Amino acid sequence: MNDTHSLNPTISKTAAVAEWIQQRIDSQVYKPYQRVPSVRKLATILDVSSFTVTQAYEQLVAANVLTAKPNSGYYVLPQIIQNRNSDILDKEPMVDTSWLVQ
């Protein structure tokens, strides 16, 4: 991933900031339990308002990507990857749909 500070111009600024942070979490730039940049610092880095960054951080908190610690900042939550058993996914449907064919 290239480390640019440009946002996706095809979506809202709030969504673009959230996407920017999510991409850095996914690529391990920000690791679990690590503090992400402050609202003001990220607003300066991305050249957006602090309100936009706050909205993006709150969206990521609602999505359980970040957690907010009062008087401390926002921290990355560990991402729980649900490993689904491939056998379950490959099985026949639970509902017998053969009646649809008749």
C-alpha positions in Angstrom: 0.0 0.0 0.0 1.4 3.4 -0.9 1.6 5.7 2.1 -0.1 8.8 0.7 -2.3 11.1 2.6 -4.9 11.5 -0.2 -8.5 10.5 0.3 -10.9 8.7 -1.9 -12.7 11.5 -3.9 -15.7 9.3 -4.9 -17.1 9.1 -1.3 -17.9 11.6 1.4 -15.0 13.0 3.4 -16.1 11.3 6.6 -16.3 7.9 4.8 -13.0 8.6 3.1 -11.3 9.3 6.4 -12.8 6.1 7.9 -11.7 4.1 4.9 -8.2 5.7 5.2 -7.9 4.6 8.8 -9.4 1.1 8.1 -6.8 0.6 5.3 -4.0 1.4 7.7 -5.4 -1.0 10.3 -5.8 -3.8 7.7 -2.2 -3.3 6.6 -0.9 -3.3 10.2 0.2 0.3 10.2 -1.9 0.6 13.3 -1.9 -2.5 15.3 -4.3 -3.8 18.0 -4.4 -1.6 21.2 -2.3 1.0 19.4 -3.4 4.6 19.6 -4.4 6.2 16.3 -3.5 9.9 15.6 -5.4 12.5 17.6 -8.4 14.1 15.9 -6.5 17.4 15.4 -3.4 15.7 14.1 -5.2 13.6 11.6 -7.3 16.5 10.5 -4.1 18.4 9.8 -2.5 15.4 8.0 -5.5 14.8 5.8 -6.4 18.5 5.4 -10.0 18.0 6.6 -11.9 19.5 9.6 -11.6 18.0 13.0 -15.4 17.5 12.9 -14.9 15.2 9.9 -12.3 13.1 11.7 -14.4 12.9 14.8 -17.4 11.6 12.8 -15.1 9.1 11.0 -13.7 7.9 14.4 -17.2 7.6 15.8 -18.3 5.5 12.8 -15.3 3.2 13.4 -16.2 3.0 17.1 -19.7 2.0 16.2 -18.3 -0.7 13.9 -16.0 -2.0 16.7 -12.9 -1.1 14.9 -11.8 1.5 17.4 -12.5 2.2 21.0 -12.6 5.7 22.6 -10.8 6.1 25.9 -11.8 9.4 27.7 -8.9 11.9 28.0 -6.7 9.5 26.1 -7.8 9.1 22.5 -8.9 6.4 20.1 -7.3 2.9 20.1 -7.5 0.0 17.6 -9.5 -2.9 18.8 -8.3 -6.4 17.9 -10.1 -7.6 14.9 -11.9 -11.0 15.5 -11.8 -13.0 12.3 -14.5 -15.6 12.4 -13.2 -18.8 10.9 -16.1 -20.6 9.5 -15.7 -24.2 9.0 -15.6 -24.8 5.2 -17.5 -28.0 5.6 -20.5 -26.1 6.8 -20.3 -23.8 3.8 -20.1 -26.7 1.4 -23.1 -28.6 2.7 -26.5 -28.8 1.1 -29.0 -26.1 2.0 -30.9 -26.5 5.2 -34.3 -26.2 3.4 -35.3 -28.8 0.8 -35.8 -26.7 -2.3 -36.5 -29.6 -4.6 -40.2 -28.8 -4.5 -39.4 -25.6 -6.4 -38.3 -27.6 -9.4 -41.5 -29.6 -9.6 
